[in-house]
């Protein structure tokens, strides 16, 4: 089998034989159906892989949380509500 693809001539002969057997008008349709089959196959494989993964449970209602490391408001620190400037002091 290794000698079949050593030169391009055997491949050219195979392509010519395929054109003679199937006819040029049918080849684009065959290639299109092969492409569609490959897409369907890939999507099915992907779906099977996704089915194997455990899904994270989504909460059914909103979750309330607490903000951690919340900077103190300017009123609590005695400052102003204006944003700080980048000027050196």
C-alpha positions in Angstrom: 0.0 0.0 0.0 2.9 2.3 0.6 3.9 2.2 -3.1 0.5 3.4 -4.2 1.1 7.0 -3.0 4.8 7.3 -3.9 4.0 9.3 -7.1 0.9 11.3 -8.1 0.1 9.1 -11.1 -1.9 6.4 -9.3 -4.0 9.1 -7.6 -4.6 10.8 -10.9 -5.7 7.4 -12.5 -8.1 6.8 -9.5 -9.7 10.2 -10.0 -10.1 9.7 -13.7 -11.7 6.3 -13.1 -14.1 7.8 -10.5 -15.1 10.5 -13.1 -15.8 7.9 -15.7 -17.8 5.7 -13.3 -19.9 8.3 -11.5 -20.0 11.0 -14.1 -18.9 14.6 -13.5 -22.4 16.0 -12.8 -23.0 13.6 -9.9 -19.7 14.2 -8.1 -20.6 17.7 -6.6 -23.8 16.2 -5.2 -22.0 13.3 -3.7 -19.4 15.6 -2.1 -22.2 17.7 -0.7 -24.0 14.8 0.8 -20.7 13.5 2.3 -20.1 16.9 3.9 -23.6 16.9 5.4 -23.1 13.4 6.7 -19.8 14.5 8.3 -21.5 17.5 10.0 -24.3 15.3 11.4 -21.7 12.8 12.6 -19.7 15.5 14.3 -22.7 17.1 16.0 -23.8 13.7 17.3 -20.4 13.0 18.7 -20.3 16.4 20.4 -23.8 15.8 21.8 -22.7 12.4 23.2 -19.7 14.1 24.9 -21.9 16.8 26.4 -24.3 14.2 27.7 -21.5 12.5 29.7 -20.5 15.8 31.5 -22.4 16.5 34.7 -24.5 19.6 34.4 -24.2 22.3 37.1 -27.5 22.8 38.9 -28.9 26.2 38.2 -30.8 27.8 41.1 -34.5 28.1 40.6 -34.7 31.5 42.3 -32.4 34.4 42.6 -29.6 34.0 45.2 -28.9 36.8 47.6 -25.3 37.3 48.6 -23.1 39.5 50.7 -20.4 41.8 49.1 -17.1 40.9 50.6 -14.3 43.5 50.9 -16.7 46.3 50.2 -14.8 49.7 50.4 -16.3 51.9 53.0 -18.5 54.7 51.7 -17.1 58.3 51.7 -19.7 59.3 54.4 -18.4 56.7 56.8 -14.8 57.8 56.3 -15.6 61.5 56.5 -14.5 62.2 53.0 -16.3 63.7 50.1 -18.3 61.9 47.5 -16.1 63.1 44.6 -13.7 60.5 43.1 -10.1 60.8 44.2 -7.7 62.6 41.9 -4.4 61.3 40.7 -2.5 64.5 41.8 0.4 64.0 44.2 -0.3 65.4 47.7 
